[in-house]
Amino acid sequence: MKIRTKLGIMMLGIVVATVLSMVFTLGGLNAIKETTQEHEDKNVPLLLTSLALQKDIIQIQQWLTDISATRGMPGFDDGFDEAAVHYASAKEEIQQLQELGLEAETAKLLTQDLDGFYQMGVTMAQTYIQDGTEAGNLYMEKFDPYAAQMEDSIDKLIDGVRQNYNEGNQTIATRISTMFIETTLLFGMIILISIATIFVIQKIVVKPLNSMITILKDIAQGNGDLTKRVNLHSKDELGTMGLYFDTFTDTVRNIIASVKELASEVTSASEELTASSMQSATAAEEIAQTINEIARGASSQAAVTTEGSAHMVSFSKLFKENEEGLEAVAASSQEVNELVGQGLVIINDLADRTKDSSAATQSASERILKTSESSDKISEASSLITAIAGQTNLLALNAAIEAARAGEHGRGFSVVAEEIRKLAEQSASSTMIIDEMVRNLQQNADGAVKTMGQVELILQEQTEKVGLIESKYQEIALAIKHSSESVRHISEEGKQMESKKNEVLDMIQTLAAVAEENAAGAEQASASIQEQTASIEEIAKASSTLSEQFNELQGLIGRFKVD
């Protein structure tokens, strides 16, 4: 499998896991947002309006009983006006409840109960003022069922609203918990896939590259040991590059071994030819015998130089093939480098998506804080009802004292004071229940804020992991760059050897031409001794030059180890 395919599969896994994480996270945040918005727009206003309605009904009963007890005396004759104000307010609150989702039938029943309660209360107070205590007490007995019915209707309303309110809180808590679990699992999956990707890249890319770089560095800068092999057996680009490199090394090793043998033979022949030429120049009397030896040496030299020329032509072809192999290796390195660049682009996109998820989490936190502020408003309303209940209880106590002072005539007033006291106790009990609800709401809101804080920490950790992956990809890109530089260095060495090869080939061709001339001169030696002497001197010079060139070539190829 190609490195491109392997890296593509691993990056696809990271992208899929990240997309799933974003989908689940954004879906959970959207659900929490919708539930919180519904809770804020419906349940909280329903509860606050229901409590306000209960307060107004308490105020209606309180003001009507107060004016009944005081008989409308100057300074205490505003009970009817105040009761009318709270009656109108209660009517508006029932209308608001219906607009917030209260069933029309329930709203109608509440309105009927309120109207009957208010009308009977007004009639009772007027009877106390106009006809006295006994007549008022008769209406008190008629008023009690209306008050009880009104109280029962309000209690049922608040119980229903409270149930919806608690269900909304539970739904928010459940969705936050579910989102936290899903996000944690998906983030864990992303981290595991990222770690696995790093280890796989270390194994399939970095480790083979380091091994190849070590061998290339030894060949390029060290002792030129051509017996070493990369030994990469994978079926990806690195395996192909290693195979081409091993083939190139084998070819170069064989060529250098052949050149070493050829250089040794040519050097020996050159030395023999030089010695023969010197003997011919100093001993002309032995020319006849030396001519035959020169002819044989020239023929041997021509054959050797011809063979050397053929080897150098083969050497040129192999150099061309190896240069093509190096170009293929460089192209593979460039392709891997581009793939790593694509991986860096994907990692940067992943970092941007992580920032978007963090912003969405912050938005959800702000919604939850608004819910906490709503609970504070409910707490203020509860405190107000508690204060009203305390005032009502104090008025009931004063009314009881006044009734005791009035004796038989104050007995009806005493009954009214008792009703007021009971009403104050009921208000205090309702206030305790409301306080408990507010505490639960605040605890749930605090828990939600902590949970969102944990989600933000997880997102921050994901951002750090993404940065680590990006750093690893940059290290891989650097390693590939070093590999490309090593390949380029070897290619330059090959070009230098190509240049030296051309020089040697020119010298061999020159030597072959000289050898042919030597053979012709040997056949004509009997005709011109002077011409033969000149040819011998020319051969000596060419042989000396050739010996120097081959010594230089041996020094160059001696850097490489072939055995």
C-alpha positions in Angstrom: 0.0 0.0 0.0 1.3 3.4 -1.0 2.3 6.0 1.7 -0.2 8.3 0.2 -3.0 5.8 0.7 -1.9 5.0 4.3 -1.7 8.7 5.3 -5.0 9.3 3.5 -6.7 6.6 5.5 -5.3 7.9 8.8 -6.2 11.5 8.0 -9.7 10.4 6.9 -10.1 8.6 10.3 -9.1 11.8 12.1 -11.4 14.0 10.0 -14.4 11.6 10.4 -13.9 11.4 14.2 -13.6 15.2 14.3 -16.7 15.8 12.2 -18.7 13.3 14.3 -17.4 15.2 17.4 -18.5 18.5 16.0 -21.9 17.1 14.9 -22.6 15.6 18.3 -21.3 18.6 20.2 -23.2 21.2 18.1 -26.3 19.0 18.1 -26.1 18.7 21.9 -25.5 22.4 22.3 -28.4 23.3 20.0 -30.7 21.0 21.9 -29.6 22.5 25.3 -30.0 26.0 23.8 -33.5 25.2 22.6 -34.5 23.6 25.9 -33.0 26.5 27.9 -34.7 29.0 25.7 -38.1 27.3 26.1 -37.5 27.1 29.8 -36.7 30.8 29.9 -39.5 31.9 27.6 -42.3 29.7 29.0 -41.7 27.8 32.3 -40.0 30.6 34.2 -42.6 33.3 33.2 -45.4 30.8 34.0 -44.0 30.3 37.5 -43.4 34.0 38.1 -46.9 34.9 36.8 -48.5 32.2 38.9 -46.8 33.4 42.0 -47.8 37.0 41.3 -51.4 35.8 40.8 -51.3 34.1 44.2 -49.9 37.2 45.8 -52.7 39.4 44.3 -55.4 37.0 45.5 -53.8 37.1 49.0 -53.9 40.9 48.8 -57.5 40.9 47.7 -58.5 38.8 50.7 -56.3 40.8 53.1 -57.7 44.2 52.1 -61.3 43.0 52.1 -60.9 41.4 55.6 -59.0 44.5 56.8 -61.9 46.9 55.8 -64.4 44.4 57.3 -62.5 44.5 60.6 -62.1 48.3 60.7 -65.7 48.9 59.5 -64.4 51.4 57.0 -63.3 53.9 59.6 -61.5 57.0 58.4 -57.9 56.2 57.6 -58.8 52.5 57.0 -61.4 53.0 54.3 -59.1 52.3 51.2 -59.6 48.5 51.3 -62.1 48.4 48.4 -59.8 50.5 46.2 -56.8 48.4 46.9 -58.7 45.1 46.5 -60.0 46.4 43.1 -56.4 47.2 42.0 -55.2 43.6 42.9 -58.4 42.2 41.3 -57.6 43.9 38.0 -53.9 42.8 38.3 -55.1 39.2 38.9 -57.3 39.3 35.8 -54.3 40.5 33.7 -52.1 37.8 35.1 -54.6 35.1 34.1 -54.6 36.5 30.6 -50.8 36.4 30.6 -50.8 32.8 31.7 -53.1 31.9 28.9 -50.8 33.7 26.4 -47.9 31.7 27.9 -49.6 28.4 27.1 -52.2 27.9 29.9 -55.2 26.0 28.6 -58.2 28.2 27.7 -60.5 26.0 29.9 -58.2 26.3 32.9 -58.0 30.1 32.4 -61.7 30.3 32.2 -62.2 28.4 35.4 -59.7 30.6 37.2 -61.5 33.7 36.0 -64.8 32.4 37.2 -63.4 31.4 40.6 -61.7 34.8 40.8 -64.9 36.7 39.9 -67.0 34.8 42.5 -64.3 35.1 45.2 -63.9 38.9 44.6 -67.7 39.6 44.4 -68.5 37.6 47.5 -65.6 39.3 49.4 -66.8 42.7 48.5 -70.4 41.8 49.5 -69.1 40.4 52.8 -67.1 43.6 53.6 -70.0 45.9 52.7 -72.3 43.8 55.0 -69.8 44.1 57.9 -69.7 47.9 57.4 -73.4 48.5 56.8 -75.3 45.8 58.8 -72.9 45.0 61.6 -71.0 42.0 62.8 -73.7 39.4 62.9 -74.8 40.0 59.4 -71.2 40.1 58.3 -70.5 36.8 60.0 -73.3 35.2 57.9 -71.5 36.3 54.7 -68.2 35.2 56.2 -69.6 31.6 56.1 -70.6 32.1 52.5 -67.2 33.6 51.6 -65.1 30.7 53.0 -66.1 28.2 50.3 -65.1 30.8 47.6 -61.8 31.4 49.3 -61.2 27.6 49.6 -62.0 27.1 46.0 -59.8 29.9 44.9 -56.9 28.6 47.1 -57.4 25.1 45.6 -57.4 26.4 42.0 -54.2 28.4 42.6 -52.5 25.5 44.3 -53.3 23.2 41.4 -52.0 25.8 39.0 -48.7 26.3 40.8 -48.3 22.5 41.2 -48.7 22.1 37.4 -46.3 25.0 36.6 -43.8 23.7 39.2 -43.9 20.3 37.6 -43.2 21.7 34.1 -40.4 23.8 35.6 -38.8 20.8 37.3 -39.1 18.7 34.1 -37.4 21.5 32.1 -34.5 21.5 34.6 -34.2 17.8 34.4 -34.2 17.8 30.6 -31.4 20.4 30.6 -29.4 18.4 33.1 -29.9 15.1 31.1 -28.9 16.7 27.8 -25.8 18.3 29.3 -24.7 15.0 30.8 -25.3 13.1 27.5 -23.4 15.7 25.6 -20.5 15.5 28.0 -20.3 11.7 27.7 -20.5 11.8 23.9 -18.0 14.6 23.6 -15.6 12.8 26.0 -15.8 9.5 24.1 -15.3 11.2 20.7 -12.4 13.3 21.9 -10.8 10.2 23.4 -11.2 8.5 20.0 -9.6 11.4 18.2 -6.7 11.4 20.6 -6.2 7.6 20.2 -6.3 7.9 16.4 -3.9 10.8 16.4 -1.4 8.9 18.7 -1.7 5.8 16.4 -1.1 8.0 13.4 2.1 9.4 14.9 3.4 5.9 15.7 2.5 4.6 12.2 4.2 7.6 10.5 7.3 7.0 12.7 7.3 3.4 11.6 6.5 3.6 7.9 8.2 7.0 7.1 10.6 8.4 9.6 12.4 5.2 10.6 13.0 4.0 7.0 14.1 7.6 6.0 16.6 7.8 8.9 18.0 4.4 7.9 18.4 5.5 4.3 19.8 8.9 5.2 22.5 7.2 7.4 23.6 5.0 4.4 23.5 7.9 1.9 25.5 10.1 4.3 28.1 7.3 4.7 28.4 6.9 0.9 28.5 10.6 0.2 30.7 11.8 3.1 32.3 8.7 4.5 34.4 5.9 3.1 32.1 5.3 0.1 31.1 1.7 1.2 29.1 0.4 -1.8 28.5 -2.9 -0.1 25.8 -1.5 2.2 22.1 -1.9 1.4 19.0 0.0 2.4 17.0 -3.3 2.7 13.5 -1.7 2.6 11.0 -4.4 1.6 7.8 -2.4 1.9 5.5 -2.0 -1.1 5.2 1.8 -0.8 7.2 4.7 -2.2 10.0 4.3 0.3 10.3 0.6 -0.6 10.5 1.5 -4.3 13.1 4.2 -3.6 15.1 1.8 -1.5 15.0 -0.8 -4.4 16.2 1.7 -7.0 18.9 2.8 -4.6 20.2 -0.7 -4.0 20.1 -1.4 -7.8 22.0 1.8 -8.4 24.6 0.9 -5.8 25.1 -2.5 -7.3 25.5 -1.0 -10.7 28.0 1.6 -9.5 29.9 -1.1 -7.5 30.2 -3.3 -10.6 31.3 -0.4 -12.8 33.9 0.7 -10.3 35.3 -2.8 -9.9 35.6 -3.1 -13.7 37.3 0.3 -13.9 39.7 -0.7 -11.2 40.8 -3.8 -13.1 40.9 -2.0 -16.4 43.0 0.9 -14.9 45.4 -1.7 -13.4 45.9 -3.4 -16.8 46.2 -0.1 -18.7 48.7 1.2 -16.1 50.8 -1.9 -16.5 50.7 -1.7 -20.3 51.6 2.0 -20.2 54.6 1.3 -17.9 55.8 -1.5 -20.2 55.4 0.7 -23.3 57.3 3.6 -21.7 60.2 1.3 -20.7 60.3 -0.1 -24.3 60.3 3.3 -25.8 63.2 4.5 -23.6 65.2 1.4 -24.5 64.6 2.0 -28.2 65.8 5.6 -28.0 69.0 4.7 -26.1 69.9 1.5 -28.1 69.3 2.0 -31.8 71.4 -1.0 -32.6 68.7 -3.2 -31.1 65.9 -1.5 -33.1 65.2 -4.6 -35.2 64.5 -6.8 -32.1 62.7 -4.0 -30.3 60.4 -3.3 -33.3 58.9 -6.7 -32.9 58.3 -6.3 -29.2 56.8 -2.8 -29.9 54.5 -4.3 -32.5 53.3 -6.9 -30.1 52.9 -4.3 -27.3 51.1 -2.0 -29.6 48.7 -4.7 -30.7 48.1 -5.7 -27.1 47.6 -2.1 -26.1 45.1 -1.5 -29.0 43.1 -4.5 -27.9 43.1 -3.4 -24.2 42.2 0.2 -25.1 39.4 -1.0 -27.4 38.1 -3.1 -24.5 38.4 -0.2 -22.2 36.5 2.0 -24.6 33.7 -0.5 -24.8 33.6 -0.7 -20.9 33.5 3.1 -20.7 30.6 3.2 -23.2 28.7 0.7 -21.1 29.6 2.7 -18.0 28.1 5.8 -19.7 24.8 3.9 -20.3 24.6 2.7 -16.7 25.3 6.2 -15.5 22.3 7.5 -17.5 20.0 4.7 -16.1 21.1 5.5 -12.6 20.5 9.2 -13.1 17.0 8.4 -14.2 16.5 6.3 -11.1 17.7 9.2 -8.9 15.2 11.5 -10.7 12.4 8.9 -9.8 13.6 8.9 -6.2 13.6 12.7 -6.1 10.1 12.8 -7.6 8.8 10.3 -4.9 10.4 12.5 -2.2 8.6 15.5 -3.6 5.3 13.6 -3.7 5.6 12.6 -0.1 6.5 16.1 0.9 3.4 17.5 -0.9 1.3 14.8 0.9 2.7 16.0 4.3 1.8 19.5 3.3 -1.8 18.4 2.6 -1.8 16.8 6.1 -0.7 20.1 7.6 -3.6 21.9 5.9 -6.1 19.3 7.3 -4.6 19.8 10.8 -5.0 23.6 10.5 -8.6 23.1 9.5 -9.1 20.8 12.5 -7.7 23.5 14.8 -10.2 26.1 13.3 -13.1 23.6 13.9 -12.0 23.1 17.5 -12.2 26.9 18.0 -15.7 27.0 16.6 -16.8 24.2 19.0 -15.2 26.2 21.9 -17.3 29.3 20.9 -20.5 27.3 20.8 -19.8 26.0 24.3 -19.3 29.5 25.5 -22.7 30.5 24.1 -24.3 27.6 26.0 -22.6 28.7 29.2 -24.1 32.2 28.8 -27.6 30.8 28.4 -27.2 28.8 31.6 -26.0 31.9 33.5 -29.2 33.7 32.3 -31.3 30.8 33.8 -29.4 31.3 37.1 -30.3 35.0 37.0 -34.0 34.1 36.5 -33.8 31.9 39.6 -32.5 35.0 41.5 -35.6 36.9 40.4 -37.9 34.1 41.6 -36.0 34.3 45.0 -36.8 38.0 45.2 -40.5 37.3 44.5 -40.5 34.7 47.3 -38.9 37.1 49.7 -41.7 39.6 48.9 -44.4 37.0 49.6 -42.7 36.2 52.9 -42.8 39.8 53.9 -46.4 40.1 52.9 -47.3 37.0 54.9 -45.5 38.5 58.0 -47.5 41.7 57.7 -50.7 39.7 57.3 -49.9 37.6 60.4 -49.2 40.8 62.3 -52.6 42.3 61.2 -54.4 39.1 62.2 -52.8 39.4 65.7 -53.9 43.0 66.0 -57.4 42.1 64.8 -57.6 39.3 67.4 -56.6 41.7 70.1 -59.2 44.2 69.0 -61.9 41.5 68.9 -61.1 40.4 72.4 -61.5 43.9 73.6 -64.8 44.2 71.8 -66.2 41.2 73.6 -69.4 39.7 72.2 -69.6 42.3 69.4 -66.1 41.4 68.2 -66.6 37.7 67.8 -67.2 38.0 64.1 -64.1 40.1 63.8 -62.3 37.4 65.6 -63.3 34.9 63.0 -62.0 37.2 60.3 -58.7 37.5 62.2 -58.4 33.7 62.4 -59.0 33.4 58.6 -56.3 36.0 58.0 -53.9 34.1 60.3 -54.5 30.9 58.4 -54.0 32.7 55.1 -50.6 34.0 56.3 -49.5 30.5 57.4 -50.4 29.2 54.0 -48.4 32.0 52.3 -45.4 31.2 54.5 -45.7 27.5 53.6 -45.8 28.2 49.9 -42.8 30.5 50.3 -40.8 27.7 51.8 -41.7 25.5 48.9 -40.7 28.2 46.4 -37.4 28.8 48.2 -36.6 25.0 47.9 -37.4 25.2 44.2 -35.1 28.2 43.8 -32.3 26.4 45.6 -32.7 23.4 43.3 -32.7 25.6 40.3 -29.5 27.4 41.4 -27.8 24.1 42.2 -28.7 22.8 38.7 -27.5 26.0 37.1 -24.2 25.8 39.0 -23.8 22.2 38.0 -24.4 23.1 34.4 -21.8 25.8 34.6 -19.2 23.4 36.0 -20.0 20.8 33.3 -19.6 23.4 30.5 -16.3 24.4 32.1 -15.2 20.7 31.9 -16.2 20.7 28.2 -14.1 23.8 27.6 -11.1 22.1 29.2 -11.6 19.1 26.9 -11.7 21.4 23.9 -8.5 23.1 25.1 -6.8 19.7 25.4 -7.9 18.8 21.9 -6.4 22.0 20.6 -3.1 21.1 22.3 -3.1 17.6 20.7 -3.8 19.1 17.3 -0.8 21.4 17.8 1.4 18.3 18.7 0.2 16.5 15.5 1.1 19.6 13.5 4.6 19.6 15.0 5.2 15.9 14.2 4.1 16.6 10.6 6.7 19.4 10.3 9.4 17.0 11.6 8.4 14.5 8.9 8.7 17.3 6.3 12.2 18.2 7.5 13.3 14.5 7.4 12.0 14.2 3.8 13.9 17.4 2.9 17.1 16.0 4.3 16.6 12.8 2.2 16.1 14.9 -1.0 19.3 16.8 -0.3 21.2 13.5 0.1 19.8 12.3 -3.2 20.8 15.6 -4.9 24.4 15.2 -3.4 24.7 11.7 -4.9 23.4 13.0 -8.2 26.1 15.7 -8.2 28.8 13.0 -7.4 27.5 11.0 -10.4 27.9 14.0 -12.7 31.5 14.4 -11.6 32.2 10.7 -12.3 30.5 11.2 -15.7 32.9 14.0 -16.5 36.0 12.0 -15.4 34.6 9.0 -17.5 34.5 11.2 -20.6 38.1 12.3 -20.0 39.2 8.7 -19.6 37.3 7.6 -22.7 39.0 10.4 -24.7 42.4 9.2 -23.5 41.6 5.6 -24.3 40.5 6.5 -27.8 43.7 8.6 -28.2 45.7 5.7 -27.0 44.0 3.3 -29.4 44.8 5.7 -32.3 48.4 5.9 -31.2 48.6 2.1 -30.9 47.3 1.7 -34.4 49.9 4.2 -35.6 52.6 2.2 -33.7 51.6 -0.9 -35.5 51.9 0.8 -38.9 55.2 2.4 -37.9 56.5 -1.1 -36.9 55.8 -2.4 -40.3 57.6 0.6 -41.9 60.5 0.5 -39.4 62.9 -0.8 -41.9 62.2 2.1 -44.3 62.6 5.0 -41.8 64.4 4.6 -38.4 64.0 8.3 -37.7 60.2 8.1 -38.2 60.1 5.1 -35.8 62.1 7.0 -33.2 59.6 10.0 -33.3 56.7 7.6 -33.0 58.3 5.9 -30.0 58.8 9.3 -28.3 55.1 10.2 -29.0 54.0 6.8 -27.6 56.1 7.4 -24.5 54.5 10.8 -23.9 51.0 9.5 -24.5 51.7 6.5 -22.2 52.9 8.7 -19.4 49.9 11.0 -19.7 47.6 8.0 -19.8 49.3 6.6 -16.7 48.7 9.9 -14.8 45.0 10.0 -15.9 44.5 6.4 -14.7 46.3 7.2 -11.4 43.9 10.1 -10.9 40.9 7.8 -11.8 42.1 5.2 -9.3 42.3 7.8 -6.6 38.7 8.9 -7.3 37.2 5.4 -7.4 39.4 4.2 -4.6 37.1 6.0 -2.2 34.4 3.4 -2.9 34.4 0.0 -1.2 33.2 -2.8 -3.5 34.4 -5.9 -1.7 
